[in-house]
């Protein structure tokens, strides 16, 4: 029997408004330690983007460590980061699953995108949780133990 997202999801996640200051968004990650991925929502609370650990680290490097020394940065990216103020300035396009999707869909996103977490949204596109690497692995180990 195939697992569904709702069987694996957690409701521990970080959500920020798109117009929130980057500092505030990153502070929520640091304080909560709930997840590595941030769900960015619009004024209607709909998922409009995500801030991945990579984007968070880029912002921290530019803001907190006096510039970008990482070789993956181009001049244009550094300029963009140095002039960014809000969560919407550094977020990526949203990627998500829904509660009744098969867990395999979340796994595919994780593998294809290099994520350890995928947002879960309801039918109104509002974030309600995350499917995490730990949730998937834990469920798989439990399932394998049951077959012994």
N, C-alpha and C positions, 0 to 999 in steps of 0.2 A: 504494500500500500504506500502511495506517495504522500510525503509530508507536505503540509500547507504552511505558508508563511505565518498564519495566525497561531500555529502550534509552536513556533520557534521564536517569535518576536518578543522583545522587551519594551517596556514603556519608559525606560531610562534613556533619555536623550537630551541633547542641548538644542534649543530652538531660539533664534534671534530674529528680530525684525530687520528687513532689508535696509532700513534707514538708521540702524544702530551703529554707533561708532565702532570701528575695527577693534579698538582697545577694549571696549565693553564686551564684544563678541569673544575675543580671545580670553578675557578675564573669566568668562563663564566656563570655558573649557578648562582652564587651570583650576578654578575653584571646585567645580562639580566632579571632575574626573570620571564622568559617566560614560563619555564616548570620545572618540577621536574626530568624529565627523559632526559638523554643525548643520542643522536644517535652517535655511533662511526662508522666512515667510514674508508675504506681502501684507498689505493693510487688511485683507480679508482672511488672513491666517492660512493662506494657501502656499504650498511649497513652491518657491520661485527659483531656488538654487541651493547649492550646498557649498560649504567650505570644507575642503579636504585637509588632512594633515599637511600635505605638501604646500597648499596655499597658505595655511596658517604659519608654517615655518618660514616661507618666503616673506610674509608680512613682518614676522618677528625679526628676521635677519635684517631687513631694511630699516625697520623702526627702532629696534633695540640694539643693534650691533653695528651701527654706523655704515650702512651700505651693503651691497650685495657682492659677495665674493665667490658665490657658487657658479661654476662654469655653465650651468644650464640657463642662466639669465642672459638675455640679449639686452642691448641698450634700451630698446622700447619697453621691455618688461620692467626694468628698473625704474624708468621714468614713470610708468603707470603706477607702480607700487608706491613710489615716493609722493605721488599726488593723490593717492587713494585715501578716503576718509571713512567710508561706510562699508558695512558688510557686503552690500550689493556690488561694490567696486572690486572685490577680490573673489567673489563666489563664482563657481562654475554652474553650468546648466544643470537643472535637477535630473536626477536619476532615482528611480523608486520602484517598489513593488506594492501590491495590494494584498490585503489579508487572505483572500481566497486564491492567490497565485500559488503555484507549486514552489516549494523551496528551491528547486533546481534553477528557477529563474533568478533568484537572489545569488545563488552560487555562480551562475554564469556571469552576472554583473561583477561580482567580486573578482573572479578570475580574469575577465576581459579588461577591467578597469584598474586592477591592482588595489581594490578596496578591501577593508576588513569589516565594513558595516554598510548596510543599505537602508535608506529610509523606507518606512511603510506609511502609506497614505490611505485615507478613507475615500469614499466615493466623491467627496467634495474637494479632493486633492489637499486635504489638511493632514499634516504629519501627526501620526499617532504612536509611532514607535520606530524601532530598528530591528533588523535581522543582523546578528553579529556572527563573526567567525566562531566565537566561543559557543554560541548557541547551537550552531550547526554541528560543530565537532562534538560537543557534549551529547547532543541527540544521537549522533551516529555511533558514538562509543556505547551509549546505553542500549541502542538497538542491537549492536553487535554482541554485547554481553547477554542479551535476552535470547539470542540464537544459539548460544553455547549449550 
